[in-house]
Amino acid sequence: MSNKFDMAWYCARTKPKHEHIAAANLQQHLKLEVFNPRLKMERVTRRGVVRRIEPLFPCYLFVRAFRHTLNEIRYVAGVSTLVHFGLEIPTVSDQIVEELKQCFQGEEMLAVENRIDPGTEVSVANGAFQGFQALVLRVMPARQRVQILLDILGRQTLVEVDRRSIIVANRNMVDLIPSMAAL
């Protein structure tokens, strides 16, 4: 039987793009343990390679607290609410949080590689073929090159380009899950 003084993990919903602010405020003002898993992502854009830090769960983080302090959490800057179902605020299993922490080595960010496989749809971000849509035929990681199939003047043409000069089309978090599961 759990007692109201037992600590448990809860899931807090944050304001958009405020995960880091909410985490800092929960730690600083309420002295609570917070777990905010983040990914280090590298994306090729028309302006070059951009490195960004993205939350694994946008607008959510985990906070370890006593049940009697849950009302205080709702009023911390950056926090929108606690995840709830009706009037019930569920706890998150310690095992789930521990497994996530193992993947992220505590608070360290996990680097996610923007994988390109044969058959991936891409756009050329710079160079002579900038703006062209293409299909990846072959990846040559040792040379940081990619063979792509371009439609030039109505003909399919095989072209080899620098890996950093292409943007993966329609990439979202679901596409990254297999590379994270391999860890």
FENURWO-V467300 format. One line per field, one symbol per residue. ss: DSSP state (@ for helix, = for strand, . for the rest). burial: I if it has 16 or more other C-alpha atoms within 10 Angstrom, else O. A space follows every 50 residues. Layout:
ss = ???
burial = ???
This chain:
ss = ......========....@@@@@@@@@@@@..===..========..=== =====....=======@@@@@@@@....====..=..=...=.@@@@@@@ @@@......===........====........========@@@.====== ==..========@@@===....@@@@@@@@@..
burial = OOOOOOIIIIIIIIIOOIIIOIIIIIOOOOOIOIIIIIIIIOIIIIOOOO OOOIIIOIIIIIIIIIIOOIOOIIOIIIIIIIIOOOOOOOIOOOOOOOOO IOIIOOOOIIOOOIOIOOOIIIIIIIOOIOOOIIIIIIIOOOOOIIIIII OOOOOOOIOOIOIIIIIIOOOOOOOOOOOOOOO
